[in-house]
Amino acid sequence: MKLKVKILEINNSDVSLLRTLFKSCEWDWLKPDRCMMDAIKNSFLAMVGFWDNKPVCFGRVISDGYIYGLMVDIIVAPEHRRKGYGKELTRLLLEESKKKGLKVIQLLSSKEGKRLYAGIGFQACPDHSPGMIQFLHN
């Protein structure tokens, strides 16, 4: 059986499936569910990968719709890691973003993810790059 990746059209039946996937990856899930689903709906692109009709990976791109996209929430269920699913999902997100006209895709990566992303063409920003980040917590 092959991983089946599709563009996500958000509906109410997706809530519990996605919540379960996010929690299995110890990834943040906004409460109430409506807030998380709105965040995903407002994305430029969201994709989910299924194995045996169960969601095993997810990722999305937020964007200005023309030039820049930021890839976020790239997650793979722990029991399905190291099988190439994250790489395939990322590749398809890039492909679809390019079809939709985006020119630049950025992402933040864990230390472990850098090798995966480098393998599909991402380059690490140099230490002297102007990029900065701030996490805003309530």
Secondary structure, 3 states (H helix, E strand, C coil): CCCEEEECCCCCCHHHHHHHHHHHCCCCCCCCHHHHHHHHHCCCEEEEEEECCEEEEEEEEEECCCCEEEEEEEEECHHHCCCCHHHHHHHHHHHHHHHCCCCEEEECCCCCHHHHHHCCCCCCCCCCCCCCCCCCCC
